[in-house]
Amino acid sequence: MVKFFTLDYSDFAKGFGLFCFIGGNVLTVIVTFCYFDSIYPIIYKNKEIYGYFMTSIGLFILFNIFYNNFKASFTDPGNPKDAYKSYDKSTASVYSGTFCKLCDYYKPPRAHHCSICKKCVLKMDHHCPWVNNCIGQNNQRFFYLFIFWMIMGTFFITIVLLPTFWNIFKRDEETLREIGEDRKLIVFSFVLCFCVFIAVGLLFGFHTFLEIKDLTTIEYKAKTRQEYGLKPSKLKETYEIVKTLLKFISPFTSTESPSLHVI
């Protein structure tokens, strides 16, 4: 009976990740509902064309948030057993890398064993609870695009809500009368989006740095760049970096472009 109620770390982390994944998407839906139910009728009253234009931008951002979130969550991050099907212990000497005793299989360079997923992940960066999946070679670009579009989305809502929020803060009678009971939802959406914009913005900056340096979070923390035999990193000209960045974040770029690395 005790074992039935006992969860190991892996089960707890998976459950927590599922909670974060569902919770994050629910909050996104709540903010979207706030926009259409409370904000759109007020801000774009008598400005239909402008309202359609701004809403089109918002929906494009929203689509990219959900698309990349689900792709990062449901795309296998990369498993050595799939990438190295021809591996044989008898010929292990011809492979560079190590052997994972937990998986009982070859572990190539830059791969790590995830204690939550209970498998090795190619070019593992970290296990992200917000997508409830490991971030690795196959879904790293989707994760990067997810946080990029999340920044765009929260910035969009923050800018749209700012005038109304400011009028609420000043207790403008006309605004308070116009929004009525929607005041709490508007304030909640503004504060949530502003805080997420700051937090995810910092995360995006860190991962942009990692991409340019061709490092994973694990390698950055462990300072194992030299151990993996990677070339010393140096930034190229700003033009090349910006061009590569724009290509990387573009929704029209093929999924065969897995890295921002410009070295």
Buried (B, 14 or more C-beta within 10 A) or exposed (E): EEEEEEEEEEEEBBEEBEEBBEEBBEBBEBBBEBBEEBBBEBBBEEEEEEBEEBBEEBEBBBEBBBBBBBBBBEBBBBBBEEBBEEBEEEEEEEBEBEEBEEBEBBBBBBBBBBEBBEBBBBBBBBBBBBBBBBBBBBBBBBBBBBBBBBBBBBBBBBEBBEEBBEBBEEEEEEBEEBBEEBBEBBBBBBEBBBEBBEBBBEBBEEBBEBBBBBBBBBBBEEEBBEEEEBEEEEEEEEEEBEEBBEEBBEEEEEEEEBBBBBE
